[in-house]
Amino acid sequence: MSRAIKAVFRPLSRSFFRLPGIRRLISRGATTISTETNTFVDFIEGGFGAAYGLTSRNRTRLVERFQRNGRCIESATEPQIHAVLAMELLSIPPAQSGDVIECGSFKGASAASLSLVCRITGRRLFVCDSFEGLPDAAEAEEITAHGVRRRVYRKGMYCGKMEEVRENIRKYGDIGVCEFVPGVFSTSLDALSMPVVFAFLDVNLVDSMKDCLRHIWPLMVEGGVIYSNDATDSGIVRLCFDEDWWQETFRQPAPGFVGSGCGLPLGPEGSSLGYIRRSDRAGRNISSKCNSRPANQLHLSSNAFSLEWNLAPGPHRLFQGAARFWQRRPGWNGPPKMRPTWRGSWG
């Protein structure tokens, strides 16, 4: 009987897996796993945190904890993004003073992962959120590899109560390095006055992004970096290029946004992650110029170097990245020897 069933279903299964849609779905899943694994390998083998005494075994253990946080805590960010944030944070020299801020914690998954790295680096983590979800309903224009789509946010979305966030960080992170700053960003962030070396913003709304930048940008040290999980939100990206707003608010040029529209190249269709870096020295702010480029191309430039990634899906939508550096300034000895090479550098 079983042989007869196999004889009937074997041709059907072969036909099913040959369907173009099914093959694309399987291929995309395999590609996502592959690119995520590559990020973890880069983190483990790239020497990140050596200045803090981390070994490859320590970094492997961190990756395992990032993955556990992704499984055990409801999250709007993947463990792969947690690893990228850890790369940046562990690249900050130990002699550089300053703390870490997260705005928009949801259930606390990324805060739990950041708290583990903050314990290693000896920095405090300020977890800032209303703990009531999004303050207003809104619509946003989201850029994808396939075009533009409207995204609707409802009031109260991404709500994680402070007690729940605390408990998640206590179980899966390091609550000892955390300080909680409850309330809407426009008023709660007034309490912050310490120097900041690193911030992670996942706020979804343009008005919330403005409130965070007004309070955090003046606290950023030279070379400090703000990562955002809203790289595909055209409104938030435009804000980082809005010369009038930056001149009126900070009396300095707009810093631009690395990863504009397509995000950093973490997968076959980019990612939702990008960053801006604080620099008071002329010509050192790295800006992304994606406005006139296709959605699958990322171009970063500064006085020091130019970097281009082509997100060119092949027949199976495999991620293919090609980076080209051109020396522009005398005395520049090439990009910093760190991976992945699209990241900025300290100093």
LUMPAKOL-662805 format. One line per field, with one value per residue (C-alpha): residue number from 0; residue in three letters; x, y negated, z negated. Coordinates in nm, 3 decimals. Each point is the difference from the previous one (the first is absolute). Layout:
# residues N
resi	c(NUM|...)
resn	c(ALA|...)
X	c(X|...)
Y	c(Y|...)
Z	c(Z|...)
***
This chain:
# residues 347
resi	c(0|1|2|3|4|5|6|7|8|9|10|11|12|13|14|15|16|17|18|19|20|21|22|23|24|25|26|27|28|29|30|31|32|33|34|35|36|37|38|39|40|41|42|43|44|45|46|47|48|49|50|51|52|53|54|55|56|57|58|59|60|61|62|63|64|65|66|67|68|69|70|71|72|73|74|75|76|77|78|79|80|81|82|83|84|85|86|87|88|89|90|91|92|93|94|95|96|97|98|99|100|101|102|103|104|105|106|107|108|109|110|111|112|113|114|115|116|117|118|119|120|121|122|123|124|125|126|127|128|129|130|131|132|133|134|135|136|137|138|139|140|141|142|143|144|145|146|147|148|149|150|151|152|153|154|155|156|157|158|159|160|161|162|163|164|165|166|167|168|169|170|171|172|173|174|175|176|177|178|179|180|181|182|183|184|185|186|187|188|189|190|191|192|193|194|195|196|197|198|199|200|201|202|203|204|205|206|207|208|209|210|211|212|213|214|215|216|217|218|219|220|221|222|223|224|225|226|227|228|229|230|231|232|233|234|235|236|237|238|239|240|241|242|243|244|245|246|247|248|249|250|251|252|253|254|255|256|257|258|259|260|261|262|263|264|265|266|267|268|269|270|271|272|273|274|275|276|277|278|279|280|281|282|283|284|285|286|287|288|289|290|291|292|293|294|295|296|297|298|299|300|301|302|303|304|305|306|307|308|309|310|311|312|313|314|315|316|317|318|319|320|321|322|323|324|325|326|327|328|329|330|331|332|333|334|335|336|337|338|339|340|341|342|343|344|345|346)
resn	c(MET|SER|ARG|ALA|ILE|LYS|ALA|VAL|PHE|ARG|PRO|LEU|SER|ARG|SER|PHE|PHE|ARG|LEU|PRO|GLY|ILE|ARG|ARG|LEU|ILE|SER|ARG|GLY|ALA|THR|THR|ILE|SER|THR|GLU|THR|ASN|THR|PHE|VAL|ASP|PHE|ILE|GLU|GLY|GLY|PHE|GLY|ALA|ALA|TYR|GLY|LEU|THR|SER|ARG|ASN|ARG|THR|ARG|LEU|VAL|GLU|ARG|PHE|GLN|ARG|ASN|GLY|ARG|CYS|ILE|GLU|SER|ALA|THR|GLU|PRO|GLN|ILE|HIS|ALA|VAL|LEU|ALA|MET|GLU|LEU|LEU|SER|ILE|PRO|PRO|ALA|GLN|SER|GLY|ASP|VAL|ILE|GLU|CYS|GLY|SER|PHE|LYS|GLY|ALA|SER|ALA|ALA|SER|LEU|SER|LEU|VAL|CYS|ARG|ILE|THR|GLY|ARG|ARG|LEU|PHE|VAL|CYS|ASP|SER|PHE|GLU|GLY|LEU|PRO|ASP|ALA|ALA|GLU|ALA|GLU|GLU|ILE|THR|ALA|HIS|GLY|VAL|ARG|ARG|ARG|VAL|TYR|ARG|LYS|GLY|MET|TYR|CYS|GLY|LYS|MET|GLU|GLU|VAL|ARG|GLU|ASN|ILE|ARG|LYS|TYR|GLY|ASP|ILE|GLY|VAL|CYS|GLU|PHE|VAL|PRO|GLY|VAL|PHE|SER|THR|SER|LEU|ASP|ALA|LEU|SER|MET|PRO|VAL|VAL|PHE|ALA|PHE|LEU|ASP|VAL|ASN|LEU|VAL|ASP|SER|MET|LYS|ASP|CYS|LEU|ARG|HIS|ILE|TRP|PRO|LEU|MET|VAL|GLU|GLY|GLY|VAL|ILE|TYR|SER|ASN|ASP|ALA|THR|ASP|SER|GLY|ILE|VAL|ARG|LEU|CYS|PHE|ASP|GLU|ASP|TRP|TRP|GLN|GLU|THR|PHE|ARG|GLN|PRO|ALA|PRO|GLY|PHE|VAL|GLY|SER|GLY|CYS|GLY|LEU|PRO|LEU|GLY|PRO|GLU|GLY|SER|SER|LEU|GLY|TYR|ILE|ARG|ARG|SER|ASP|ARG|ALA|GLY|ARG|ASN|ILE|SER|SER|LYS|CYS|ASN|SER|ARG|PRO|ALA|ASN|GLN|LEU|HIS|LEU|SER|SER|ASN|ALA|PHE|SER|LEU|GLU|TRP|ASN|LEU|ALA|PRO|GLY|PRO|HIS|ARG|LEU|PHE|GLN|GLY|ALA|ALA|ARG|PHE|TRP|GLN|ARG|ARG|PRO|GLY|TRP|ASN|GLY|PRO|PRO|LYS|MET|ARG|PRO|THR|TRP|ARG|GLY|SER|TRP|GLY)
X	c(0.000|0.273|0.184|-0.314|-0.041|0.362|-0.045|-0.295|0.141|0.364|-0.080|-0.239|0.264|0.257|-0.242|-0.087|0.362|0.059|-0.265|0.173|-0.165|0.099|0.358|0.028|-0.141|0.247|0.288|-0.085|-0.017|0.337|0.152|-0.130|0.150|0.328|0.034|-0.095|0.261|0.259|-0.068|0.050|0.321|0.127|-0.076|0.165|0.311|0.042|0.180|-0.271|0.045|0.363|0.080|-0.247|0.155|-0.258|0.102|-0.175|-0.154|-0.142|-0.144|-0.152|-0.171|-0.132|-0.146|-0.174|-0.153|-0.109|-0.173|-0.164|-0.129|-0.150|-0.177|-0.120|-0.097|-0.249|0.208|-0.003|0.373|0.184|0.304|0.202|-0.067|0.099|0.334|0.056|-0.072|0.242|0.270|-0.029|-0.010|0.298|0.197|-0.010|0.338|-0.014|0.158|-0.300|-0.242|-0.374|-0.318|-0.255|-0.363|-0.283|-0.320|-0.290|0.041|-0.326|0.034|0.371|0.170|0.256|0.045|0.079|0.265|0.146|0.014|0.226|0.242|-0.025|0.107|0.308|0.088|-0.078|-0.268|-0.349|-0.302|-0.288|-0.322|-0.239|-0.362|-0.350|-0.070|-0.349|0.064|0.003|-0.141|-0.195|-0.146|0.186|0.075|0.351|0.151|0.221|0.258|0.055|0.202|-0.325|-0.118|-0.178|-0.283|-0.211|0.038|-0.267|0.088|-0.270|0.008|0.128|0.189|0.327|-0.110|0.213|-0.071|0.302|-0.042|0.001|0.307|0.183|-0.078|0.117|0.329|0.043|-0.050|0.186|0.232|0.171|-0.238|0.288|0.120|-0.346|-0.175|-0.358|-0.132|-0.380|-0.214|-0.044|0.330|-0.083|0.013|0.161|0.332|0.048|0.138|0.302|0.323|0.282|0.232|-0.127|0.214|-0.273|-0.375|-0.251|-0.332|-0.301|-0.274|-0.198|-0.141|0.169|-0.109|0.146|0.325|0.016|-0.053|0.276|0.248|-0.069|0.099|0.262|0.198|0.150|0.110|0.184|0.378|0.224|-0.032|-0.311|-0.254|-0.377|-0.144|-0.361|-0.224|-0.204|0.234|-0.284|-0.229|0.028|-0.118|0.268|0.269|-0.103|0.030|0.369|0.056|-0.218|0.252|-0.258|-0.101|0.358|0.113|-0.299|0.031|0.377|0.160|0.192|-0.034|-0.222|0.208|-0.176|-0.089|0.207|-0.237|-0.261|-0.304|0.151|0.174|0.337|0.072|-0.091|-0.209|-0.125|-0.231|0.211|-0.127|-0.183|0.323|0.205|0.197|0.127|0.331|0.083|0.303|0.087|0.293|-0.062|-0.047|-0.017|-0.375|-0.076|-0.320|-0.197|-0.105|-0.271|-0.255|0.072|0.107|-0.201|-0.149|0.248|0.312|0.171|0.263|0.189|0.248|0.218|0.315|0.196|-0.155|-0.284|-0.170|-0.260|-0.204|-0.209|-0.286|-0.043|-0.225|0.108|-0.219|-0.058|0.004|0.341|0.158|0.293|0.194|0.278|0.195|0.235|0.215|0.168|0.264|-0.076|0.204|0.382|0.124|-0.306|0.115|-0.319|-0.306|0.032|0.074|-0.329|-0.294|-0.251|0.169|-0.308|0.022|0.152|0.305|0.086|0.236)
Y	c(0.000|-0.241|0.076|-0.088|-0.327|-0.090|0.077|-0.241|-0.283|-0.002|-0.149|-0.250|-0.115|-0.040|-0.211|-0.208|-0.090|-0.087|-0.273|-0.341|-0.159|0.287|0.000|-0.377|0.037|0.276|-0.188|-0.323|0.186|0.167|-0.334|-0.169|0.275|-0.029|-0.378|0.014|0.269|-0.212|-0.289|0.226|0.141|-0.354|-0.086|0.311|0.001|-0.375|-0.071|-0.229|-0.080|0.114|-0.325|0.112|0.346|0.185|0.321|0.179|0.232|-0.299|-0.141|0.338|0.001|-0.351|0.109|0.290|-0.241|-0.239|0.293|0.107|-0.353|0.008|0.327|-0.077|-0.368|-0.143|-0.237|-0.240|0.066|0.317|0.146|-0.092|-0.369|0.050|0.137|-0.304|-0.235|0.202|-0.032|-0.378|-0.022|0.232|-0.206|-0.307|-0.037|0.070|-0.342|-0.173|-0.092|-0.009|0.199|0.172|-0.093|0.202|-0.178|0.229|0.329|0.189|0.317|-0.049|0.247|-0.242|-0.164|0.341|0.061|-0.351|0.038|0.304|-0.205|-0.299|0.226|0.102|-0.359|-0.150|-0.239|-0.080|0.070|-0.248|0.169|-0.273|0.067|-0.109|0.369|-0.071|0.065|-0.255|-0.336|-0.070|0.168|-0.078|0.112|0.036|0.053|0.307|0.069|0.362|0.176|0.032|-0.361|-0.217|0.108|-0.173|0.114|-0.076|-0.046|0.019|-0.176|0.242|0.225|0.151|-0.030|0.165|-0.088|-0.105|0.294|0.241|-0.163|0.005|0.368|0.091|-0.185|0.158|0.351|-0.038|-0.300|-0.191|-0.217|-0.136|-0.237|-0.132|-0.320|-0.050|-0.332|0.025|-0.255|-0.161|-0.100|-0.372|-0.032|0.312|-0.046|-0.338|0.200|0.118|-0.198|0.257|0.043|0.263|0.218|0.216|-0.018|0.235|-0.152|0.206|-0.260|0.040|-0.356|-0.309|-0.221|0.250|0.005|-0.381|0.008|0.260|-0.189|-0.331|0.152|0.260|-0.166|-0.272|0.275|0.206|0.002|-0.053|0.315|0.113|0.188|0.023|0.314|0.001|0.292|-0.225|-0.017|0.085|-0.276|-0.279|-0.266|0.082|0.025|-0.338|-0.154|0.096|-0.190|-0.299|-0.287|-0.256|0.209|0.077|-0.360|-0.128|0.261|0.051|-0.266|0.262|0.187|0.305|0.315|0.215|0.362|0.307|0.262|-0.242|0.179|0.346|0.037|0.156|0.303|0.275|0.209|0.045|-0.301|-0.218|-0.058|-0.249|-0.107|-0.314|-0.260|-0.356|-0.092|-0.314|-0.190|-0.363|0.009|-0.129|0.268|0.295|0.054|0.296|-0.048|0.237|-0.115|0.243|-0.257|0.032|0.364|0.317|0.160|0.287|-0.219|-0.160|-0.269|-0.158|-0.280|-0.236|-0.201|0.309|0.279|0.117|0.335|0.160|0.314|0.149|0.205|0.205|0.304|0.283|0.282|0.121|-0.350|0.061|-0.300|-0.126|-0.291|-0.182|-0.273|-0.242|-0.251|-0.299|-0.198|-0.370|-0.160|0.000|0.203|0.225|0.360|0.175|0.118|0.125|0.370|0.105|0.199|-0.060|-0.271|-0.217|-0.116|-0.329|-0.038|-0.175|-0.294)
Z	c(0.000|-0.099|0.325|0.199|-0.191|0.068|0.368|0.015|-0.210|0.116|0.345|-0.162|-0.248|0.276|0.200|-0.306|-0.075|0.365|-0.006|0.051|-0.305|-0.229|0.130|-0.059|-0.351|-0.091|0.159|-0.185|-0.331|0.066|0.098|-0.316|-0.214|0.191|-0.037|-0.368|-0.056|0.180|-0.236|-0.301|0.149|0.062|-0.362|-0.145|0.219|0.049|-0.326|-0.136|-0.366|-0.015|-0.181|-0.270|-0.027|0.211|0.175|0.283|-0.259|-0.188|0.323|0.087|-0.338|0.067|0.334|-0.172|-0.250|0.277|0.172|-0.324|-0.053|0.348|-0.078|-0.351|0.025|0.247|0.208|0.295|0.063|0.094|-0.182|0.310|-0.071|-0.364|0.123|0.224|-0.292|-0.214|0.269|-0.012|-0.378|-0.046|0.256|-0.226|-0.177|-0.375|-0.064|0.158|-0.277|0.054|-0.045|0.222|0.072|0.148|0.098|0.079|-0.186|0.077|-0.213|-0.073|0.237|0.144|-0.341|-0.149|0.265|-0.033|-0.378|0.039|0.211|-0.235|-0.289|0.198|0.095|-0.341|0.125|-0.123|0.218|-0.017|0.112|0.115|0.087|-0.089|-0.072|0.137|0.370|0.281|-0.112|0.320|0.304|0.322|0.353|0.136|0.342|-0.011|0.270|0.099|0.267|0.198|-0.027|-0.255|-0.229|-0.262|-0.356|-0.259|-0.366|-0.265|-0.332|-0.262|0.243|-0.126|-0.361|-0.265|-0.361|-0.205|-0.238|0.294|0.156|-0.334|-0.048|0.350|-0.049|-0.342|0.145|0.329|-0.041|-0.279|-0.199|-0.209|0.275|0.090|-0.097|0.113|0.129|0.033|0.180|0.340|0.158|0.024|-0.379|-0.147|0.182|-0.172|-0.294|0.201|-0.026|0.023|0.300|0.245|0.226|0.151|0.045|0.157|0.108|0.108|-0.023|0.327|0.002|0.147|-0.293|-0.246|0.199|-0.020|-0.378|-0.042|0.219|-0.176|-0.333|0.096|0.278|-0.228|-0.243|0.264|-0.029|0.302|0.211|-0.186|0.209|0.006|0.153|0.115|0.083|0.231|0.300|0.239|-0.130|0.255|-0.247|-0.257|0.267|0.148|-0.347|-0.013|0.326|-0.090|-0.003|-0.116|-0.304|-0.101|0.039|-0.195|-0.276|-0.034|0.220|0.194|0.330|0.026|-0.056|0.259|-0.064|0.084|0.134|0.136|0.134|0.038|-0.336|-0.064|0.222|-0.244|0.236|0.356|-0.033|-0.228|-0.353|-0.221|-0.172|0.069|-0.191|-0.032|-0.156|-0.197|0.121|-0.063|0.240|0.349|0.260|-0.237|-0.010|0.222|0.196|0.216|0.345|0.098|0.112|0.371|-0.009|0.047|-0.309|0.017|-0.007|-0.296|0.043|-0.286|0.037|-0.201|0.058|-0.098|0.200|0.215|-0.049|0.220|-0.059|0.276|-0.139|0.316|-0.046|0.228|0.135|-0.355|-0.155|-0.148|-0.164|0.200|-0.145|0.179|-0.181|0.167|-0.185|0.162|-0.184|0.015|-0.270|-0.035|-0.292|-0.018|-0.029|0.096|-0.191|-0.358|-0.025|-0.146|0.133|0.144|0.207|0.045|-0.360|-0.103|-0.222|-0.324|-0.010)
***
